[in-house]
Amino acid sequence: MTQLIRMAIRAEGIVQGVGFRPFVYTLATGLGLTGHVGNDADGVFAEIEGPAAAVSKFLLALERDAPPLARIERVTATAVTPRGSRSFTIAASGPVGRPSTLVSADTATCADCLRELADPADRRFGYPFINCTNCGPRFTIIRDVPYDRPLTTMADFEMCGPCAAEYHDHADRRFHAQPTCCPACGPRLTLLDPAGTALPGPPLARTAELLREGRVLAIKGLGGYHLAADAACEQAVAALRARKHREDKPFAVMAADLAAARRLCEFDDAAAGLLTSQGRPIVLLTRRPGADVAASTAPGNRSLGIMLPYTPLHHLLLQAVGRPIVLTSGNVSDEPILFRDGDALAGLGGIADAFCVHDRAIHVRTDDSVIRVSGGRPMLIRRSRGYVPEPLSVASTFPRPVLACGAELKNTFCLARDRHAFISHHIGDLENAETLRSFTEGIEHFRRLFDIDPQVVAHDLHPEYLSTKYALELADIDLAGVQHHHAHIASCLADNGADGPVIGVAFDGTGYGTDGTIWGGEFLVADLTGFERAGHLAPVPMPGGAAAIRQPWRMAAAYLDADPQSPTRPAASLETDHLDVMRRNQARWSAVVAMARKGINAPLTSSAGRLFDAAAAILDVRDAINYEGQAAVELEQLADPGETGAYPVGIETGLPFRARGGDLLHGVVDDLAAGIAPEVIAARFHHGVAALIEAGCVLARERHGLSTVALSGGVFQNQLLLRGAVTRLEARGFRVLVHSRVPCNDGGISLGQAVVAGARDRLLLYQP
């Protein structure tokens, strides 16, 4: 008689809502094993019983053949006493204890569901909410764990007989698929006018018809409302831009498939892989000359943000419209994306001509993610839908649970415990009450989902950031202030599984320095526990403070007046009378220069972002901006990709050293006077900044003996600069770390804050 063994098994990771229990059931029954499988707050638990050989095959296949959406982090198996069970069953979910299971991100419609969607013989033919175990809504509908239907926003929809039969059929693809539904029992579309009155006709067909007619539509998606228009219709896109008061910032475009995307943009296999990935992000791509896209879609930009449909509603709509559509976040001014129906009608009523809505509630608003390919690797610019809340694994354990509150702009927060860092969806700029509410509600939701009760709260040093104020108001909790640029470098280290020390180059627009000035062009010697300021851009005044960020010409005035007087080029020899930027702003130029000289409302800054602003204004690119970083973005767009020259920069070799960014503007001014094309000048400026980075890192290596460089900060979203800096540094023998899994901009700050707090905790814990 064959001897039976029984194993108690636990699988941890993303194993709920991804078909793991039916997978275990099918695997076990196929091998003739008995026992049970179920969900609980820690993941999936199972007991299997049978011959040793069959049990060994089961354990091998459990990880090797797991469902496509599963992310197994650990499997443990313990021998227990055989019970002589005669069947294999799926047990009811276990009691809710300390939730430690991971929650899946929302996932694009799978191939099987798309086949059913297009099959007239299928009962879900043309149903815009089709989903199964392998696809559909997850994070945006979950209220609590374990991930079962009663704890999602699908609890409002009672399954019909056929759906219930599929849900309970072990062999069915929808077995225990929590959002499963059909036209008889699931969510339904409605088309409303701006007053909230239902419009006649089939909602989806009528929505497509209105888009083809050049109307602006509000469409309820997975994580919130989008605003849509025919991407080829200039009148429609211009109307959307005017009504939304979004003067210049590019809109994203949704294309039906890869073939449609290729008619608009040029891209390689790596970008195609991102477009068709389960997360379906917006991918920044090079626009084809003559692409059939309205000029107002991305004015003055050589790139387009393209995404493919990720819900069945999108697939049906793109098919019905027959051409690409603009699809941009449905929000008011700088507030977060709207996701509640009443709020959307009130907030978007003056923008949208009609509202395509449905009655499935969204529990967590989530913007689309944005990504690009850089050096053959993905480079996230905004990490949100399709990626969140899947955690990042870090190299070292957090001794105590951490909450990191992030930055003021492009805010994310991060909750961390063990070796998991749960970075939030994109919250936005913490500059108004609605965004702050999204921030605080998001933290509470993550704390509940992952049962993280933080004992350490990390925050930025800037006392006026709302995220800092939130941290400081928490009672009975240890606080960890983390300097902004140290957090940038720590984020890059964590992104690459490194601890440091490294030479950290943190180039961005604004960050509160330890000396009370505004940093942003920093060379740090850093590890996770601390940093030393090895060097920086020579500081200049920011006349008008925040006004200088909104009006780059002010930075041009400050730089041109505060010339560093290099030994080879006295300040008096800098001829500026020919500059159009001075003539355009003549009425205020002298007053702004006087403000800078006297230091009245003119804080000092070493910001690389402000240096780019000055160059853009001098080159007549942009005197005032309508969105963050616009001047630098347009300066990069202007640059001639074939130009290789670089303006020289001097470095004052004190401690810390100072790189004279103003030297770059000498070259800009001289070449303008000589009649050199602005495109060539813009390229030489970029290459000059890359050469400055190279020189600073070489000097830091000589002084500190480090040969690894970490590049972080929003300035490194600039691909011309990033490629130039990496190429130069690698040619000098440096190992270069760049971002991939989290943004290099302030969206990655919370991760950096978290790992710094964890490293300091470990230092205190293990020091003698």
N, C-alpha and C positions, 0 to 999 in steps of 0.2 A: 504494500500500500504506500502511495506517494505521501511523503511527509509535507504537511502544509506549514507555511510561515505567514505571519501577519505583521505588517509594517504600518506604523502611524507616520503620516507624511504631512509636512507643512510646506506650502509654496508661498514665498513672499515676493512682493514687487507689484507690477501692474497685472493683476490676475483676476480682477473682478470687472464684469461688464465687457469682457473680451472673448467670451466663449470658452473659458478655461474649464469650468465644471463639465459642460458637455464633452469637451475634449477628453477629460479624465474618464468620464463615463464610457465613451466610445473605446478608448484605449484599453480600459480595464476589462470591459465585456468582450472585446475582441480577443483578449488573451485568456479568457475564461476565468478571470479573477472575480472575487466577491468582495463586498465591503460597502463603503459609502464615500461621498464627497460633499462638501458644503462650503459656504462662505461664513466668515466671521469678521470681527473688527481687525484681525491681523492679516487677513488674506484668504487663502483657500486651505482647508484642512481635509484630509482623506485618510481612510484606512483601507488597505488592500490585503486580501488573503488568497493564497494559492500556492502552487508548486514554486520552489526556489527559482527555477529557470525562468518561469513566467514573470515572477516578481522582478528579477534582474532586468528582463526586457522592458518591463514597465518603467522602471526607474531611469533606464537609458533613454527611452523615447520621451519621457516626461519633459525634459529640457530641450532635447534635439528637435522634436516635432511640435513644439508648442504653437498655439494659434498666432496668426500674423501680428495681432495687436498686443500680444502679451509681452511683458518685459520682466523676465524672471531674474530676481536678484539673488535669491537663495532658496535652496531646497534642503530640508532636513528630513531624515528618515530614521525612525527608531523602532526596533523590534518590540512587539507586544505579544501577549498571550493570544493564540488563535481562538476564535469564537465559534467556528463552524458555521458561519453565515452562508446562506444559500443563494443570495442574489447580490447585485450591486445597485445601490440606490443613490439618489441625490437628496441629501438631507436638507431640512429647513435651515435657514441662516441661523448661525449661532448668536448668542446674546451680545449686545453691544457693550463692549468693554472699552479698553484703550485703543482707539482706532489707529492702526499703524499700517494698514494696507495703503497702496498707492492708487490714485485715481487716474483713469485714462483721459487723455485730451480728446476733444471732439475730432472726429475722423471723417474724411471725405467718403462719399458714396462708393461702395465697392462694385466690382465688375458684375457680380451676380445680381445685385440689386438693380444695376443699370440695365441688364438684360430683361429682368422682369418689368422694369419701368417702360421698356419699349415694346413689350409683347402684348398685342391686343387680346390674346387669350388668357392672360394672367389677371387675377382679380385685383392686383395693384397697378395695373396698366395706367400710366399717366398720373399716379398718385404722388403728390409733391412731398410726402413725408415718409416714403419707403425707407426702411433701414433693416439691419439684421445684427447678429452678434458681431460681425466684422466691420461695421461702419455705423455712422450716425452720431447723434448728440450724446455727449457724456458730461464733461465738466460744466457746461452751461445749464444743464437741467438738474444736476445733483444737489440735493439739499443737505444730505447727511450720509454717513456710511453705517452699515455696509450698503453697497450699491445694489439696492433692490427697488423695484418699481414704486412701492409706497413712499420711498424717501426721495423721489424725483418729481419733477413737475408733470410727469406722465400719470401720476396718481389720480388726476382728474378724469382720466379716460378709462372706462371699464372695457376690458377686452371683449370682443364679440366671440361667438363659439369657434369659428375657424381660427382666429388669432390665438385664442386660449389653447386650442388643440395643438397648434404649432409650438406655442410656448412650453407646453408640457411634454412634447414629443422629443425623446432623447436623440432621435436620429435627424431632427430637423435643424436647419441652419438658424432658425429663430428660437431654438430652445433656450429659455431663460434670457432672451434678449429683452432687456427691460423697457426700451422705448418702442417695442414692436406694436404695430397698429395697421389699419387698412382704411379704405374710404368709409366703411360701415361704422367704425368705432374710434377713429383717431382724429387728430386735428384737421381743421378745414380752413381753406382760404376764403377771405372776403375782400372785396375791393370797396374802399370807402372814399368819399370826397373829403376835402379838408375839414368839413364840419362834423365828420363822423357818420354820415348817412351812407348806407349801403348802396352801391351803384348796380344797375342791372347787368345781366350777361355773365358768361363764365369768367370768373375773376382772373385766371391766368391768361386766357386768350385776350381779354380786354386790356390787361396790363401791357402785354406785348404790343397790342394795337396802339395804345397811347404812347408808348416809347417810340414806335415807328413814326408816329405823327409829330414827334419833336417835343413831347411833354416831359416834365420832370416827375419822377415817381419815388415815393418812399416805400421801401421794401423791407419787411421784417425778416431777418435772417436767423442764424444760429445764436449769435452773441449780441445782437442789437439791430438797430435799423440802419439801412444804407440809403443813400440817395442815388438814383440811377437816371441816366440819359443815354440816348443814342450817341456812341462815341464818334461817329462820323458826321454828326449834325452840329455844325458850329453854332447855330442859333440856340439849340437846346443846351449845349455845354456852356455857352456864354451866359445863358439865363441861369443855369445852376450856379455858376461861379458868382454872378452878380447877387443873386438872392441869398447865397450862403455867406456873402462878404468875404470870400476867399480869393484875394486878388491874383495871386501868382502861384501858390503852392500846387505842385502837380497833382492831378487826380489819377487814381488807379483805373485800369481797364480790365474787364473780364472778357476773355475770348472763349469760344465754345470748346476748343481742343487745341492740340499742338499745331495742327496745320493752320488754323486761324491765327494762332500766336505768331507763327513764322511769317505770315503775311505782313505783320506789323513790326517785328523785331528780328534781329540776328542773335542767335545763341547756340551754344554748344551742348553736348550731351549732359554735362554736369548741370547746366541750367535747366535743361529739359527734365532731368531727374527731380529737381526741386519743384518745378511746376506740377509734376504729376505725383509728387509724394503724398502720403496720407495727410500731412498737415496743410497742403495746398496754400502756401504763403503767397503774398505778392512778391514777385521776383523782378528786380530792377535789371532791365535789358537795354541794349543799344537799339535805338529806333532805326528802322529801314528808311532810306531816303524815299520820299513820296508815299509813305504809309498813309492809308486812308483813315486818318484820325484828325478830328477837329483841332485847329490851332490852339484853342483855349484849353485843351486837355492837359498839356504840359508845356506852357509857353516858354520858349527860349531854352528848352532842355533837349539834349540829344538822347536822353533815356526815356523809357516808359516803364511804369510799374504794371506788370501783367500778372493776372492770376487766372486759373481755370476754375470751372464750377466745382463746388465742394458739397453742395446739397442737391437733392433731386429737384427742388424748386428752381435752382440755378440752371440745371441741365435743361429742364422743360422750357424755361424762359428764354435761354439763349437759342434754343432750337426754334421757338416761335418767333422771336425777333429776327433771326437770320443774320445777325451781324454783331460785332462786339459792342459792349455797353460800358460807359463809365459807371463805376460803382465805388462810391466814397462814403466814409463814415457819416451817419446821420446824427449830427450834433449841432448845437447852437454855439457860435463863437468859439471860445476855447474850452468849452465844457466837454465832459466825457460823452461817448456815444450813448444815445438814448435807447432804452431797452424795454421800458414799460409803455403799454399802448397809449394810456392817457397822456403821459408825458410827451410821447412822440407826436401825437395829434396837436397838442398845445405848442410844442417847440418847433415843429417842422411845418405847421400849417401855412406859414407864409412863404415856404420854399417849394413844397411838393404840390403838384396839381391833383394827385390822388395817392392813396395809401393801399398797398397790397399787404394785408395783415393775416395773421392766423391766431388761433386760440390756444396754442401751447405756450405756456409762460416761460420766460427766460429767467433763470435764477441768478446768474452771474453775467454781467455784461462783459464782452470780450471783443476787442478790436482785432482786425486781421493782422497777421504777422507780416513783416517785411524783411526780405533777405536778398543778398546778391552773391554771385560767385566772385571770389577774390583769390588769385593764385591757385586756382583749381579747387579751392575749399569753400564751403558755405560760410558766409559772414552775415550773421543776424544783425539787423538794424532795429527791428522791433520784435520782441519775443512775446507772443500772445496766443491767439487762437491756433489750435493745432499742435502747440508745443506745451502750453500750460494746462494742468499743473504738474506735468511729469518733472520729477526732481533732477537736479544735477548731483552726481556722486562726486564727493570731494576726497582728497587724498588722506586726510586725517580726521579722526572723530571729534565731534564737538563735545567737550566735557559736560557742558550744560546747554539746555535749549536756548536758542538765540532768536530774537526778533531784530532784524535790521530794517530801519525805516526809509532808507534810500535818500535820494536827492530831491530838490525842488522841481526841476524840469525833467520831463520824460520819466516820471516817478514809477518805480516798482518797489515793492517791499519784499523781504525774504524771511521766511521762517526756517530754522535749521535745527536738526537734532541728529544724533548718531553720525552717519556719513551722508546724510541727505540735506540738500539745500533746495527748498521749495520757493522758487522765485515766482512772484505774482505775475498775472497778466499786466499789460500796459495800463497804468492808471492815468497818466497824463501830467500836465503841469499843475502843481498844487498852488493855484492862484485864485481859486474861487471856492465857494461853499460846496457846490455840487461835486467837484473833484475831491475835496477833502472828505466828503461823506463817502464817496466811492472807495477812498483809501481806508478809512476806518472800518467800513462794512466789510471790505475785502479781508482785512486782517482778522476780524472776528470769524469770518467764514473759514479761512485757512486754519485758524487755531482749532476750530471745531472739527473740520474734516480730518485733520492730521493729529488731533489731540496734542498740540504743542502748547505747553504753558511756559512761556519764556522766562528764564531767570536772569538773562542778560539782554539789554536793549542797546543796540548800536545805532549811532546817529552821526550826522554831519556836524562839523564844528560851527557852521554858520548859525548864529543865535536867532536869526529872523526866519529861517526856513520853517514852514508849517510842520514838516516832518520832524524837525528837531524839537519844536515846541510840543508836539504830540509825545515824543519820547520823554521829555523833561517833566511832563505832567503825570507820568505813570508813577504810582506809589510803590514802595517796598520792592524795588527791583534795582539790580546793579546796572549802571549806565556805562557805556563805552563810546566816548567820542572818537571819531575816526576822521582824520584830515581827508578832504575830498580827493586829492590826487593820489594819496597813498591808497585810498579805496579803489581808484581806477587801476593802479598797478596790481593790487592784490586780486582784483577781479580777473585780470589777464592771467595771473599766476594760477588761480583756481581753474580758470577755463582750460588751462594746459596741464593740469595735474602737477604743478610745480610749487615749491615752497620758497625759492630764492636762496640767497640774495641775487639780485639782478640789478642792472642799470635800467631804471624805469623811465621811459620818456612819456610824460603825461601832457598832451597838448589838447586844450579845449578852450571854451569861451570864458568861463567863470568858475572860480573855486576859492573858498575862504582860506587864506594862508595862516600859518601859525604866527606870523608877524603882524597880522591885522590888515595886510594888503590883499589885493585880489590877484591870485595866482592863475596860471593857465598855460605857461610855457616852461615846463619843469623837467629837470633831469634829477632823478632821485636814485639813491642807492638804497634799495628796499628789499625786505623780506616780508613775511606775513605779520610779524610782530611790530615792526617799526621801520623808520626810514630816516635818511639824512638827505638834506637838500644839497646835491652836488653842484648844481648849476641851474640857470634859468635865463630866459630872455631878459634883456635889460628893461626895467620898468619904465613906463611912460604914464602921464596922467590920462584919466578918462573924463574929459570935460563934460559935465552934466550927469555923471554917474550912469544910471540906467539909460538915459537919453542917448549916450554914446553907443550903446548897443543897438538901439533902434535907428540911429542916424550915423552910418559909418563915416560920413564926411567929417564928423567931429574927430574921429581917430586919425584921419588924414591930417587934419589941422594940428593935432597934438604931436604926431610923429614928425611932421615937417618942421615944427617949431622946436622940438626937443631933440634935434639931431645929436648923435653921440660924439660929434667932433673927433672923428678918428684921426690919427696922426697923418694919414695919407689924404684926408679930405676934410678940411676945416668946414664948420657949419656955414660960414659966410659965403662959401663958394657954391652952395646949393641953390641953383637958379630955379625959381618956382613961378615966375610971373606968367609963364605960358600955360599954366595948368587951368583947365576948364573947371575943375572942381572948386577952385578958389573963386572964379567968376560967378559960377552958379550960386554960391553961398556967400557972396561978397557982403551982403547986409549983416550977416551974423559972424563972419569969420574972425574979425578983430576981437569981438567980445568973447568968443569961445577960446581963442588963443590966450587972452588975458586971464580967463578963468583957469586955464591949464597952468599958466605960469605962477599964479597966486595960490594954486592948490585949493581953490574955493569950489566945493562940490565937484572935485576932480581927483578921486582916489587913484593911487598908483596901481598899475596892473602890469603883470608880465605875460598877459594872455596872448597865446598864439592866434586865437580866434579874432582878437582885435587887430592883430597885425595883418591878417588876411582882409579884414574889413577896410583897413587903411589903403591897402593895395588896390582893392576893388573900387574904392571911391576915386583914387588918383587915376585909375584906368577908365573912369566914366562908366563903370559897370552898374553901380548902385549907390545912391546917396542916402536912401532910406529903405528899410526892409519891411516886409509884410509877414514874414515868418522867420523863426530862429535859424540863423546860419545862411540866410538867403544870399547875402553878398558873396560868401565863400563858395557856395554851390555854383553860382553863376560865373564866378571867376574861374573855377575849374572847367566849366562848360566852354568858356572862351578860349582856354589854352590850346595852342597848336600841338597836337599829339606828335608831330614829327620833329619838333624843336628839342635839342638836347643841351643847349647852353644853360649856365647857372650863374646867378649873381654871387659874388664873393661876400663873405660875412666875417667880420673880425670877432675874436673872443678875448675878453679881458680875463686873464687867468688868475683871478683871486680865489678866495674860498668863501662862498661858492663862486664859480666862474659865471661870467655874464656874456651872453651871446648878443651882439648888437644887431637886433632885427632891423633897426633903421637903415643899416647898410644895404639891405635888400631894396629899400625904397629909393636909395640913391640910384641904383641901377634902373629902376622903373622910371624915375624922373628924367635921367639922362637919355634913356632910349626913347622916351616920348619926345623929348626935345630934338632928337636926331631923326625923328620920323619913322622909327621902327614900328611895325604893325603891332597893335594891341595883343593879337593872338600870340605872337612870338614873345612879347614882354611877359604875358601871363604865364607862359610855360617856363620862361627863365626864372620867374619869381618862385614857382613851385619847386623847380630843381634847386634853387638856392636854399629854400627851406630844408629840402632833403639833405643838401650838403652841410647845412648848419647842424642837423641832427647827427650826421656822420661825425663831424668834427667834435661835437660835444661828447658823444659816446667814446670816441678814441681818447679824449682827454680824461674822461671818467675811468676808462680802463687803465690808463697809465697810473692813475692815482689810487685806484681801489682794487686792481687786479681781477676785475670781473669781465667775462667774455660772453655773457648772455644778456640780451636786451629785450625788454617787454614794452610794446607800443600800445598805448591806450589813450582814451579821450576822444571826444566827438570829432576833432579835426581829422582823425585817421579814418573817418568815413570817406574822405577824399581819396579816391583810388589813384589819381596821378601822384599825389604825395606819398601814399602808402607804398606803391610799387617802387617809387624812386628811393625811398628810405630803406626798404628791405633789400633792394638790389645793392645799394651802396654799402650797407652794413654787412651783408653776407660776403661781399667782395673783400671786406676788411677782416674776415674771419670770425665775425660774431654769429652766435646762434640767436635767431630772432623769434620771439613769441608774439603772436597776434591773436586776436579774438576769433572765435568761431561759434561757440555754443551760446554765448551771451553777447549783447551789444557792447561795442567799445564806447558808446556814448553813455549818458547818465542812466540809461536803462539797466546798465550792468553794475552801477554803484552799490546797490543793496547786497549783491553777492560779495563784493569786496569788503564791505563793512562787516558782513557776517563772518567771513573767514578770518579777518583780523581779530574780531572779538573772540573767536574760537581759539586762535593761536595764542593770544594773550592769556586766555584761560588755561591752556595747556602749560604755558610757561610757569604760571603761578602754581599749578597743580603738581608739576614734576620737579620744580626747583628745590634744592636741598633746604 
